[in-house]
Amino acid sequence: MRYVDDIPAAKRYSVIGLGTWQFGSREWGYGGGYDDAEAGRIVRRARELGITVFDTAEVYGFGRSERILGEALRASGGTDDVVIATKVFPVVPTAAVVQQRGVASAQRLGVKTIDLYQLHWPNPVVRDATAMRGMRALRDVGVVDQVGVSNYPLRRWQRSEVDLGGVVLTNQVQFSLVSRGPMTDTLPWAARTGHVVMAYSPLAQGLLSGRYDADNRPTNRVRAANAMFLPENLRAAGPLLSVLREVAAAHDVTPAQIALAWTVHHPHVVAIPGASSVAQVESNAAAAEIRLAPDEYGALTAAAEAFHPTTGVSAIPALMRARRS
């Protein structure tokens, strides 16, 4: 496993982490026994492989993800050597609410200190000053170690440090071959200043695994609602997936592993894919050791730039048709 260098954190941040949205969330449809047994095996194996970053949120399964993760970590060796990251959903992001929710998350996780506590989304109406007062109070009494944000544009991330009066270490954003927006300014700034970009959905919910095409679309509710899996988008993704397969064959690995390797090719990035099985977390962890040659990185990036999926409002009619079919 590789770890992020030169950041102001006492614990090591592995470049591949484990996202736990699926823990306790019925919409993924992983079936009976996943939360009770498989989740624990996944966490244990992740730790054995050197994964240190475990990401959850109070909204995942309405707190069940935090409970499942906390129990799994305690059963597999405790929490002293891992980074537990969770997020507050800032519907009413006053200082008092942030403090109350932080204490509640710590209790569900079964820890005295949350290693990384993040604002899940920027509130469109309320500035961050009051939320950061709550974060600062949690940090001052030891309930929180590091503070982070999620889904923040760069300028608001920078401003949040002014509001906190200290380092806001991380920004969790959607980043993958097909979601490259952070490359413009967020990634370069993080690498230059010793911050960390947490890349969620680094496999685009499975699009970059190469498992799906227009004749083999996903069936679970989360992916079925994602415009990327419309037949026309799956057909348009064909050239990108072909390049992924070519590079994967050269390294004797899977397309998903190459997609992860592309993501963590960038400095100061931690990818946090989920895992439905021990085999998948093993595959994810192994991606940290893949080194892409400059021509491979360039070919993947060029193929991704040539992919223009139908998304947003223009995708709604097609999604409605797909749901009826």
KOLKE-778275 format. One record per residue (C-alpha): x, y, z negated; residue number from 1; residue in three letters. Coordinates in pm, 1 decimal, decimal comma, padded with zeros to 6 digits, always signed. Example, Ala and Ser with C-alpha at 12.3 -4.5 7.8 and 13.67 -1.06 7.14 Angstrom:
@xx=+01230,0&yy=-00450,0&zz=-00780,0&k=1&r=ALA
@xx=+01367,0&yy=-00106,0&zz=-00714,0&k=2&r=SER
***
This chain:
@xx=+00000,0&yy=+00000,0&zz=+00000,0&k=1&r=MET
@xx=+00110,3&yy=+00356,9&zz=+00064,3&k=2&r=ARG
@xx=+00035,4&yy=+00651,4&zz=-00163,0&k=3&r=TYR
@xx=-00001,8&yy=+01025,0&zz=-00109,0&k=4&r=VAL
@xx=+00317,3&yy=+01210,4&zz=-00196,5&k=5&r=ASP
@xx=+00370,3&yy=+01551,2&zz=-00352,0&k=6&r=ASP
@xx=+00033,2&yy=+01623,4&zz=-00508,7&k=7&r=ILE
@xx=-00029,6&yy=+01767,0&zz=-00857,4&k=8&r=PRO
@xx=-00188,2&yy=+01453,3&zz=-01004,5&k=9&r=ALA
@xx=-00064,0&yy=+01218,0&zz=-01274,5&k=10&r=ALA
@xx=-00213,0&yy=+00910,4&zz=-01107,9&k=11&r=LYS
@xx=-00123,0&yy=+00772,2&zz=-00767,0&k=12&r=ARG
@xx=-00370,2&yy=+00818,8&zz=-00482,5&k=13&r=TYR
@xx=-00361,4&yy=+00524,4&zz=-00240,0&k=14&r=SER
@xx=-00407,2&yy=+00621,7&zz=+00125,1&k=15&r=VAL
@xx=-00680,9&yy=+00358,6&zz=+00149,3&k=16&r=ILE
@xx=-00943,0&yy=+00376,3&zz=-00122,9&k=17&r=GLY
@xx=-01275,1&yy=+00204,3&zz=-00177,8&k=18&r=LEU
@xx=-01605,3&yy=+00379,5&zz=-00122,2&k=19&r=GLY
@xx=-01888,9&yy=+00234,7&zz=-00331,3&k=20&r=THR
@xx=-02200,8&yy=+00389,1&zz=-00180,4&k=21&r=TRP
@xx=-02320,2&yy=+00033,6&zz=-00115,4&k=22&r=GLN
@xx=-02299,6&yy=-00063,3&zz=-00483,8&k=23&r=PHE
@xx=-02655,5&yy=-00051,2&zz=-00613,3&k=24&r=GLY
@xx=-02797,9&yy=+00094,0&zz=-00291,3&k=25&r=SER
@xx=-03066,0&yy=-00134,1&zz=-00147,5&k=26&r=ARG
@xx=-03073,3&yy=+00030,3&zz=+00195,0&k=27&r=GLU
@xx=-02752,9&yy=-00148,3&zz=+00299,6&k=28&r=TRP
@xx=-02931,9&yy=-00483,2&zz=+00273,6&k=29&r=GLY
@xx=-02634,6&yy=-00691,2&zz=+00162,2&k=30&r=TYR
@xx=-02860,3&yy=-00941,1&zz=-00010,8&k=31&r=GLY
@xx=-02886,3&yy=-01101,1&zz=-00352,3&k=32&r=GLY
@xx=-02574,8&yy=-01133,8&zz=-00562,7&k=33&r=GLY
@xx=-02379,5&yy=-00851,8&zz=-00398,8&k=34&r=TYR
@xx=-02411,5&yy=-00609,3&zz=-00690,5&k=35&r=ASP
@xx=-02390,5&yy=-00875,2&zz=-00959,9&k=36&r=ASP
@xx=-02096,6&yy=-01075,3&zz=-00826,5&k=37&r=ALA
@xx=-01944,5&yy=-00970,4&zz=-00494,3&k=38&r=GLU
@xx=-01893,4&yy=-00607,7&zz=-00599,0&k=39&r=ALA
@xx=-01683,2&yy=-00724,0&zz=-00891,9&k=40&r=GLY
@xx=-01473,7&yy=-00951,2&zz=-00670,8&k=41&r=ARG
@xx=-01422,0&yy=-00667,8&zz=-00421,8&k=42&r=ILE
@xx=-01300,7&yy=-00429,7&zz=-00693,9&k=43&r=VAL
@xx=-01067,7&yy=-00688,5&zz=-00844,6&k=44&r=ARG
@xx=-00912,7&yy=-00772,5&zz=-00506,4&k=45&r=ARG
@xx=-00879,9&yy=-00404,1&zz=-00417,0&k=46&r=ALA
@xx=-00673,6&yy=-00348,9&zz=-00730,0&k=47&r=ARG
@xx=-00455,4&yy=-00649,3&zz=-00654,8&k=48&r=GLU
@xx=-00382,9&yy=-00498,2&zz=-00312,2&k=49&r=LEU
@xx=-00271,1&yy=-00166,7&zz=-00460,1&k=50&r=GLY
@xx=-00586,4&yy=+00036,7&zz=-00399,7&k=51&r=ILE
@xx=-00613,7&yy=+00298,2&zz=-00673,6&k=52&r=THR
@xx=-00890,0&yy=+00533,8&zz=-00551,4&k=53&r=VAL
@xx=-01249,1&yy=+00426,9&zz=-00619,5&k=54&r=PHE
@xx=-01515,9&yy=+00672,6&zz=-00507,1&k=55&r=ASP
@xx=-01877,5&yy=+00686,5&zz=-00619,8&k=56&r=THR
@xx=-02145,8&yy=+00947,7&zz=-00695,7&k=57&r=ALA
@xx=-02436,1&yy=+00993,7&zz=-00931,7&k=58&r=GLU
@xx=-02675,9&yy=+00985,4&zz=-00636,1&k=59&r=VAL
@xx=-02557,6&yy=+00644,3&zz=-00510,2&k=60&r=TYR
@xx=-02826,1&yy=+00403,2&zz=-00620,6&k=61&r=GLY
@xx=-02942,1&yy=+00672,5&zz=-00867,1&k=62&r=PHE
@xx=-02652,3&yy=+00599,4&zz=-01099,6&k=63&r=GLY
@xx=-02631,9&yy=+00224,6&zz=-01040,0&k=64&r=ARG
@xx=-02314,5&yy=+00254,7&zz=-00831,2&k=65&r=SER
@xx=-02137,0&yy=+00428,2&zz=-01119,3&k=66&r=GLU
@xx=-02246,7&yy=+00158,8&zz=-01364,8&k=67&r=ARG
@xx=-02148,8&yy=-00128,2&zz=-01135,6&k=68&r=ILE
@xx=-01810,1&yy=+00028,7&zz=-01057,6&k=69&r=LEU
@xx=-01735,0&yy=+00102,6&zz=-01422,8&k=70&r=GLY
@xx=-01819,8&yy=-00253,4&zz=-01527,1&k=71&r=GLU
@xx=-01611,3&yy=-00400,6&zz=-01243,7&k=72&r=ALA
@xx=-01308,1&yy=-00189,4&zz=-01331,4&k=73&r=LEU
@xx=-01326,3&yy=-00277,9&zz=-01699,1&k=74&r=ARG
@xx=-01359,5&yy=-00647,5&zz=-01614,8&k=75&r=ALA
@xx=-01058,3&yy=-00635,1&zz=-01381,7&k=76&r=SER
@xx=-00806,2&yy=-00458,8&zz=-01603,8&k=77&r=GLY
@xx=-00943,4&yy=-00129,0&zz=-01727,2&k=78&r=GLY
@xx=-00918,6&yy=+00219,7&zz=-01586,7&k=79&r=THR
@xx=-00576,3&yy=+00350,2&zz=-01692,5&k=80&r=ASP
@xx=-00410,1&yy=+00290,4&zz=-01354,8&k=81&r=ASP
@xx=-00691,4&yy=+00385,3&zz=-01116,5&k=82&r=VAL
@xx=-00848,7&yy=+00707,6&zz=-00993,1&k=83&r=VAL
@xx=-01221,6&yy=+00707,5&zz=-01060,9&k=84&r=ILE
@xx=-01383,0&yy=+00969,8&zz=-00841,0&k=85&r=ALA
@xx=-01747,8&yy=+01060,1&zz=-00870,3&k=86&r=THR
@xx=-01965,6&yy=+01347,8&zz=-00758,7&k=87&r=LYS
@xx=-02237,0&yy=+01570,6&zz=-00899,4&k=88&r=VAL
@xx=-02528,7&yy=+01645,5&zz=-00667,7&k=89&r=PHE
@xx=-02555,4&yy=+02025,6&zz=-00697,3&k=90&r=PRO
@xx=-02928,5&yy=+02086,7&zz=-00653,3&k=91&r=VAL
@xx=-02920,8&yy=+02336,9&zz=-00940,5&k=92&r=VAL
@xx=-02546,3&yy=+02389,7&zz=-00979,9&k=93&r=PRO
@xx=-02542,6&yy=+02599,1&zz=-01295,8&k=94&r=THR
@xx=-02258,2&yy=+02555,4&zz=-01541,1&k=95&r=ALA
@xx=-02485,5&yy=+02386,9&zz=-01794,7&k=96&r=ALA
@xx=-02621,9&yy=+02137,8&zz=-01539,6&k=97&r=VAL
@xx=-02273,0&yy=+02047,7&zz=-01414,7&k=98&r=VAL
@xx=-02157,7&yy=+01988,3&zz=-01771,4&k=99&r=GLN
@xx=-02458,8&yy=+01772,3&zz=-01854,7&k=100&r=GLN
@xx=-02429,8&yy=+01567,2&zz=-01536,1&k=101&r=ARG
@xx=-02055,9&yy=+01519,9&zz=-01585,0&k=102&r=GLY
@xx=-02107,2&yy=+01376,7&zz=-01932,3&k=103&r=VAL
@xx=-02383,4&yy=+01149,5&zz=-01799,6&k=104&r=ALA
@xx=-02158,3&yy=+01018,7&zz=-01519,3&k=105&r=SER
@xx=-01875,7&yy=+00949,7&zz=-01765,0&k=106&r=ALA
@xx=-02117,5&yy=+00752,3&zz=-01983,1&k=107&r=GLN
@xx=-02243,0&yy=+00545,5&zz=-01688,1&k=108&r=ARG
@xx=-01886,0&yy=+00477,1&zz=-01580,3&k=109&r=LEU
@xx=-01786,5&yy=+00391,6&zz=-01937,0&k=110&r=GLY
@xx=-01489,1&yy=+00629,0&zz=-01946,4&k=111&r=VAL
@xx=-01383,1&yy=+00921,4&zz=-02162,8&k=112&r=LYS
@xx=-01231,1&yy=+01107,1&zz=-01868,5&k=113&r=THR
@xx=-01340,9&yy=+01118,0&zz=-01504,4&k=114&r=ILE
@xx=-01021,0&yy=+01131,6&zz=-01300,7&k=115&r=ASP
@xx=-01175,5&yy=+01330,5&zz=-01015,0&k=116&r=LEU
@xx=-01511,1&yy=+01508,9&zz=-01041,3&k=117&r=TYR
@xx=-01643,6&yy=+01658,6&zz=-00719,3&k=118&r=GLN
@xx=-01926,5&yy=+01887,0&zz=-00611,4&k=119&r=LEU
@xx=-02107,3&yy=+01665,5&zz=-00360,8&k=120&r=HIS
@xx=-02227,2&yy=+01940,5&zz=-00124,5&k=121&r=TRP
@xx=-02190,3&yy=+02318,0&zz=-00106,5&k=122&r=PRO
@xx=-02513,6&yy=+02474,1&zz=-00227,5&k=123&r=ASN
@xx=-02648,1&yy=+02692,4&zz=+00056,3&k=124&r=PRO
@xx=-02788,4&yy=+02956,4&zz=-00180,6&k=125&r=VAL
@xx=-02584,4&yy=+02952,1&zz=-00501,1&k=126&r=VAL
@xx=-02215,9&yy=+03042,3&zz=-00492,5&k=127&r=ARG
@xx=-01970,8&yy=+02811,1&zz=-00662,0&k=128&r=ASP
@xx=-01870,7&yy=+03041,3&zz=-00947,2&k=129&r=ALA
@xx=-02126,1&yy=+02905,1&zz=-01194,2&k=130&r=THR
@xx=-02065,7&yy=+02540,8&zz=-01098,3&k=131&r=ALA
@xx=-01692,0&yy=+02591,2&zz=-01139,3&k=132&r=MET
@xx=-01746,4&yy=+02737,4&zz=-01486,0&k=133&r=ARG
@xx=-01908,0&yy=+02405,1&zz=-01571,0&k=134&r=GLY
@xx=-01620,0&yy=+02215,2&zz=-01412,5&k=135&r=MET
@xx=-01370,0&yy=+02423,9&zz=-01606,8&k=136&r=ARG
@xx=-01551,4&yy=+02353,6&zz=-01934,3&k=137&r=ALA
@xx=-01550,5&yy=+01977,8&zz=-01861,4&k=138&r=LEU
@xx=-01182,8&yy=+01991,7&zz=-01779,6&k=139&r=ARG
@xx=-01099,2&yy=+02192,2&zz=-02090,6&k=140&r=ASP
@xx=-01257,2&yy=+01933,5&zz=-02323,1&k=141&r=VAL
@xx=-01107,0&yy=+01636,9&zz=-02138,0&k=142&r=GLY
@xx=-01420,0&yy=+01494,5&zz=-01972,7&k=143&r=VAL
@xx=-01268,0&yy=+01571,8&zz=-01631,7&k=144&r=VAL
@xx=-00906,6&yy=+01561,5&zz=-01518,8&k=145&r=ASP
@xx=-00903,2&yy=+01681,7&zz=-01156,1&k=146&r=GLN
@xx=-01172,7&yy=+01884,3&zz=-00978,0&k=147&r=VAL
@xx=-01273,9&yy=+01835,7&zz=-00616,0&k=148&r=GLY
@xx=-01541,1&yy=+01930,7&zz=-00364,3&k=149&r=VAL
@xx=-01709,5&yy=+01751,1&zz=-00078,7&k=150&r=SER
@xx=-01833,1&yy=+01861,4&zz=+00263,5&k=151&r=ASN
@xx=-01680,4&yy=+02207,9&zz=+00220,0&k=152&r=TYR
@xx=-01549,4&yy=+02424,3&zz=+00504,1&k=153&r=PRO
@xx=-01191,5&yy=+02529,3&zz=+00442,1&k=154&r=LEU
@xx=-01262,9&yy=+02887,8&zz=+00336,1&k=155&r=ARG
@xx=-01515,2&yy=+02777,2&zz=+00076,2&k=156&r=ARG
@xx=-01273,3&yy=+02513,5&zz=-00052,4&k=157&r=TRP
@xx=-01009,8&yy=+02783,6&zz=-00091,7&k=158&r=GLN
@xx=-01258,1&yy=+03016,3&zz=-00260,9&k=159&r=ARG
@xx=-01360,1&yy=+02741,4&zz=-00504,7&k=160&r=SER
@xx=-01006,7&yy=+02747,3&zz=-00646,7&k=161&r=GLU
@xx=-01047,8&yy=+03114,9&zz=-00725,4&k=162&r=VAL
@xx=-01379,2&yy=+03038,0&zz=-00895,1&k=163&r=ASP
@xx=-01227,0&yy=+02752,4&zz=-01094,9&k=164&r=LEU
@xx=-00908,1&yy=+02938,6&zz=-01179,7&k=165&r=GLY
@xx=-00703,0&yy=+02633,2&zz=-01085,4&k=166&r=GLY
@xx=-00640,9&yy=+02360,1&zz=-00833,1&k=167&r=VAL
@xx=-00939,2&yy=+02201,6&zz=-00657,3&k=168&r=VAL
@xx=-00739,4&yy=+01900,2&zz=-00550,9&k=169&r=LEU
@xx=-00962,4&yy=+01728,9&zz=-00297,2&k=170&r=THR
@xx=-01223,5&yy=+01787,5&zz=-00031,8&k=171&r=ASN
@xx=-01421,8&yy=+01481,7&zz=+00073,3&k=172&r=GLN
@xx=-01528,0&yy=+01523,1&zz=+00435,0&k=173&r=VAL
@xx=-01641,9&yy=+01306,6&zz=+00722,9&k=174&r=GLN
@xx=-01328,5&yy=+01229,7&zz=+00921,5&k=175&r=PHE
@xx=-01263,3&yy=+00963,4&zz=+01182,4&k=176&r=SER
@xx=-01178,9&yy=+00924,4&zz=+01548,7&k=177&r=LEU
@xx=-01530,8&yy=+01042,1&zz=+01631,0&k=178&r=VAL
@xx=-01550,6&yy=+01313,6&zz=+01360,9&k=179&r=SER
@xx=-01232,9&yy=+01512,3&zz=+01409,4&k=180&r=ARG
@xx=-01344,3&yy=+01856,2&zz=+01292,6&k=181&r=GLY
@xx=-01115,8&yy=+01864,8&zz=+00985,7&k=182&r=PRO
@xx=-00809,2&yy=+01840,9&zz=+01212,6&k=183&r=MET
@xx=-00857,2&yy=+02204,7&zz=+01316,5&k=184&r=THR
@xx=-00772,9&yy=+02370,6&zz=+00986,1&k=185&r=ASP
@xx=-00856,3&yy=+02158,7&zz=+00680,0&k=186&r=THR
@xx=-00598,3&yy=+01882,5&zz=+00730,5&k=187&r=LEU
@xx=-00306,5&yy=+02114,2&zz=+00811,4&k=188&r=PRO
@xx=-00381,4&yy=+02332,1&zz=+00507,8&k=189&r=TRP
@xx=-00408,4&yy=+02033,2&zz=+00274,2&k=190&r=ALA
@xx=-00078,7&yy=+01887,7&zz=+00394,3&k=191&r=ALA
@xx=+00093,7&yy=+02224,1&zz=+00364,0&k=192&r=ARG
@xx=-00033,1&yy=+02304,2&zz=+00014,0&k=193&r=THR
@xx=-00035,5&yy=+01967,0&zz=-00163,7&k=194&r=GLY
@xx=-00410,7&yy=+01906,6&zz=-00150,1&k=195&r=HIS
@xx=-00590,3&yy=+01588,1&zz=-00043,5&k=196&r=VAL
@xx=-00856,6&yy=+01524,1&zz=+00219,9&k=197&r=VAL
@xx=-01079,8&yy=+01230,0&zz=+00128,5&k=198&r=MET
@xx=-01208,0&yy=+01083,5&zz=+00455,2&k=199&r=ALA
@xx=-01550,8&yy=+00926,4&zz=+00421,1&k=200&r=TYR
@xx=-01705,6&yy=+00716,1&zz=+00695,2&k=201&r=SER
@xx=-01362,4&yy=+00660,0&zz=+00854,6&k=202&r=PRO
@xx=-01511,1&yy=+00378,7&zz=+01064,3&k=203&r=LEU
@xx=-01816,1&yy=+00586,6&zz=+01161,7&k=204&r=ALA
@xx=-02040,5&yy=+00341,6&zz=+00971,7&k=205&r=GLN
@xx=-01901,6&yy=+00054,5&zz=+01177,9&k=206&r=GLY
@xx=-01905,4&yy=+00207,4&zz=+01525,2&k=207&r=LEU
@xx=-01525,5&yy=+00188,8&zz=+01536,3&k=208&r=LEU
@xx=-01520,6&yy=-00175,1&zz=+01429,1&k=209&r=SER
@xx=-01600,0&yy=-00277,8&zz=+01785,2&k=210&r=GLY
@xx=-01875,5&yy=-00511,9&zz=+01664,0&k=211&r=ARG
@xx=-02162,6&yy=-00324,2&zz=+01828,9&k=212&r=TYR
@xx=-02265,3&yy=-00241,8&zz=+02182,6&k=213&r=ASP
@xx=-02584,3&yy=-00144,5&zz=+02363,0&k=214&r=ALA
@xx=-02706,5&yy=-00505,7&zz=+02354,5&k=215&r=ASP
@xx=-02600,8&yy=-00568,4&zz=+01993,1&k=216&r=ASN
@xx=-02716,0&yy=-00280,1&zz=+01776,3&k=217&r=ARG
@xx=-02709,4&yy=-00275,5&zz=+01393,3&k=218&r=PRO
@xx=-03024,2&yy=-00366,7&zz=+01205,4&k=219&r=THR
@xx=-02984,1&yy=-00218,1&zz=+00858,0&k=220&r=ASN
@xx=-03163,8&yy=+00106,9&zz=+00784,5&k=221&r=ARG
@xx=-02856,6&yy=+00325,4&zz=+00733,6&k=222&r=VAL
@xx=-02696,5&yy=+00247,3&zz=+01067,8&k=223&r=ARG
@xx=-03027,7&yy=+00229,3&zz=+01254,8&k=224&r=ALA
@xx=-03088,6&yy=+00593,0&zz=+01158,7&k=225&r=ALA
@xx=-02746,8&yy=+00699,3&zz=+01288,7&k=226&r=ASN
@xx=-02756,8&yy=+00847,9&zz=+01639,3&k=227&r=ALA
@xx=-02413,1&yy=+00703,5&zz=+01710,6&k=228&r=MET
@xx=-02579,0&yy=+00363,3&zz=+01746,7&k=229&r=PHE
@xx=-02822,5&yy=+00468,4&zz=+02017,5&k=230&r=LEU
@xx=-02775,4&yy=+00248,5&zz=+02327,5&k=231&r=PRO
@xx=-02654,8&yy=+00542,4&zz=+02537,0&k=232&r=GLU
@xx=-02396,0&yy=+00637,8&zz=+02274,6&k=233&r=ASN
@xx=-02274,4&yy=+00280,0&zz=+02239,8&k=234&r=LEU
@xx=-02229,5&yy=+00266,5&zz=+02616,6&k=235&r=ARG
@xx=-02046,4&yy=+00600,5&zz=+02612,6&k=236&r=ALA
@xx=-01816,9&yy=+00471,7&zz=+02336,5&k=237&r=ALA
@xx=-01700,3&yy=+00184,6&zz=+02558,9&k=238&r=GLY
@xx=-01375,8&yy=+00347,7&zz=+02680,1&k=239&r=PRO
@xx=-01277,1&yy=+00448,8&zz=+02325,8&k=240&r=LEU
@xx=-01346,4&yy=+00099,8&zz=+02194,4&k=241&r=LEU
@xx=-01141,5&yy=-00046,6&zz=+02480,4&k=242&r=SER
@xx=-00839,5&yy=+00160,6&zz=+02375,5&k=243&r=VAL
@xx=-00892,3&yy=+00056,0&zz=+02013,3&k=244&r=LEU
@xx=-00892,1&yy=-00308,5&zz=+02120,8&k=245&r=ARG
@xx=-00577,5&yy=-00263,6&zz=+02331,4&k=246&r=GLU
@xx=-00383,1&yy=-00103,6&zz=+02046,3&k=247&r=VAL
@xx=-00520,2&yy=-00362,0&zz=+01802,8&k=248&r=ALA
@xx=-00401,3&yy=-00645,6&zz=+02026,8&k=249&r=ALA
@xx=-00052,8&yy=-00494,6&zz=+02038,0&k=250&r=ALA
@xx=-00037,4&yy=-00501,4&zz=+01656,9&k=251&r=HIS
@xx=-00228,3&yy=-00831,0&zz=+01618,6&k=252&r=ASP
@xx=-00492,2&yy=-00661,4&zz=+01402,4&k=253&r=VAL
@xx=-00856,6&yy=-00557,2&zz=+01441,1&k=254&r=THR
@xx=-00999,3&yy=-00242,0&zz=+01601,9&k=255&r=PRO
@xx=-01128,9&yy=-00135,1&zz=+01258,7&k=256&r=ALA
@xx=-00779,4&yy=-00152,9&zz=+01114,7&k=257&r=GLN
@xx=-00645,4&yy=+00062,0&zz=+01398,0&k=258&r=ILE
@xx=-00921,7&yy=+00318,0&zz=+01340,7&k=259&r=ALA
@xx=-00823,3&yy=+00334,4&zz=+00973,2&k=260&r=LEU
@xx=-00455,0&yy=+00355,4&zz=+01061,6&k=261&r=ALA
@xx=-00533,5&yy=+00651,5&zz=+01289,6&k=262&r=TRP
@xx=-00714,9&yy=+00825,7&zz=+01003,0&k=263&r=THR
@xx=-00435,1&yy=+00784,1&zz=+00748,3&k=264&r=VAL
@xx=-00171,0&yy=+00860,6&zz=+01011,9&k=265&r=HIS
@xx=-00235,2&yy=+01219,9&zz=+00905,3&k=266&r=HIS
@xx=-00053,5&yy=+01331,3&zz=+00588,9&k=267&r=PRO
@xx=-00244,2&yy=+01389,9&zz=+00265,0&k=268&r=HIS
@xx=-00546,0&yy=+01188,3&zz=+00378,8&k=269&r=VAL
@xx=-00714,1&yy=+00917,9&zz=+00170,3&k=270&r=VAL
@xx=-00965,4&yy=+00706,8&zz=+00364,8&k=271&r=ALA
@xx=-01246,8&yy=+00559,7&zz=+00156,4&k=272&r=ILE
@xx=-01420,2&yy=+00288,6&zz=+00362,0&k=273&r=PRO
@xx=-01675,2&yy=+00065,9&zz=+00194,9&k=274&r=GLY
@xx=-01651,7&yy=-00310,3&zz=+00186,1&k=275&r=ALA
@xx=-01921,6&yy=-00576,2&zz=+00199,2&k=276&r=SER
@xx=-01683,9&yy=-00860,6&zz=+00114,7&k=277&r=SER
@xx=-01340,8&yy=-00945,1&zz=-00024,0&k=278&r=VAL
@xx=-01223,4&yy=-01017,8&zz=+00330,4&k=279&r=ALA
@xx=-01322,7&yy=-00667,9&zz=+00439,3&k=280&r=GLN
@xx=-01139,5&yy=-00494,4&zz=+00154,7&k=281&r=VAL
@xx=-00831,9&yy=-00704,0&zz=+00239,5&k=282&r=GLU
@xx=-00856,6&yy=-00591,0&zz=+00600,9&k=283&r=SER
@xx=-00900,2&yy=-00227,2&zz=+00498,2&k=284&r=ASN
@xx=-00601,1&yy=-00234,1&zz=+00263,8&k=285&r=ALA
@xx=-00376,0&yy=-00389,6&zz=+00528,2&k=286&r=ALA
@xx=-00442,2&yy=-00092,3&zz=+00757,3&k=287&r=ALA
@xx=-00224,4&yy=+00122,8&zz=+00531,0&k=288&r=ALA
@xx=+00084,2&yy=-00061,7&zz=+00656,8&k=289&r=GLU
@xx=+00013,2&yy=-00013,2&zz=+01028,9&k=290&r=ILE
@xx=+00235,1&yy=+00250,3&zz=+01187,2&k=291&r=ARG
@xx=+00106,8&yy=+00388,3&zz=+01514,5&k=292&r=LEU
@xx=+00360,6&yy=+00480,7&zz=+01779,1&k=293&r=ALA
@xx=+00326,3&yy=+00835,6&zz=+01919,8&k=294&r=PRO
@xx=+00189,2&yy=+00705,4&zz=+02250,3&k=295&r=ASP
@xx=-00066,6&yy=+00488,7&zz=+02069,1&k=296&r=GLU
@xx=-00181,9&yy=+00780,0&zz=+01855,4&k=297&r=TYR
@xx=-00202,7&yy=+00998,2&zz=+02165,0&k=298&r=GLY
@xx=-00402,0&yy=+00742,0&zz=+02363,0&k=299&r=ALA
@xx=-00650,6&yy=+00695,2&zz=+02079,5&k=300&r=LEU
@xx=-00694,3&yy=+01068,6&zz=+02031,6&k=301&r=THR
@xx=-00741,6&yy=+01131,4&zz=+02403,7&k=302&r=ALA
@xx=-01001,9&yy=+00854,5&zz=+02429,1&k=303&r=ALA
@xx=-01185,1&yy=+00997,0&zz=+02128,9&k=304&r=ALA
@xx=-01183,6&yy=+01346,7&zz=+02280,3&k=305&r=GLU
@xx=-01340,7&yy=+01206,1&zz=+02598,5&k=306&r=ALA
@xx=-01630,6&yy=+01054,4&zz=+02401,2&k=307&r=PHE
@xx=-01929,6&yy=+01290,3&zz=+02395,3&k=308&r=HIS
@xx=-02219,6&yy=+01127,0&zz=+02208,2&k=309&r=PRO
@xx=-02572,8&yy=+01260,5&zz=+02190,6&k=310&r=THR
@xx=-02622,8&yy=+01379,7&zz=+01832,8&k=311&r=THR
@xx=-02818,4&yy=+01632,4&zz=+01630,8&k=312&r=GLY
@xx=-03155,7&yy=+01762,1&zz=+01740,4&k=313&r=VAL
@xx=-03112,0&yy=+01633,4&zz=+02095,9&k=314&r=SER
@xx=-03086,5&yy=+01275,9&zz=+01962,0&k=315&r=ALA
@xx=-03419,7&yy=+01282,3&zz=+01774,6&k=316&r=ILE
@xx=-03642,6&yy=+01167,2&zz=+02065,6&k=317&r=PRO
@xx=-03412,3&yy=+00871,9&zz=+02137,1&k=318&r=ALA
@xx=-03400,6&yy=+00776,9&zz=+01768,6&k=319&r=LEU
@xx=-03781,4&yy=+00781,7&zz=+01755,4&k=320&r=MET
@xx=-03799,6&yy=+00559,2&zz=+02063,8&k=321&r=ARG
@xx=-03544,2&yy=+00320,6&zz=+01916,0&k=322&r=ALA
@xx=-03741,4&yy=+00295,0&zz=+01591,6&k=323&r=ARG
@xx=-04058,0&yy=+00203,3&zz=+01779,7&k=324&r=ARG
@xx=-03884,7&yy=-00060,5&zz=+01992,3&k=325&r=SER
***
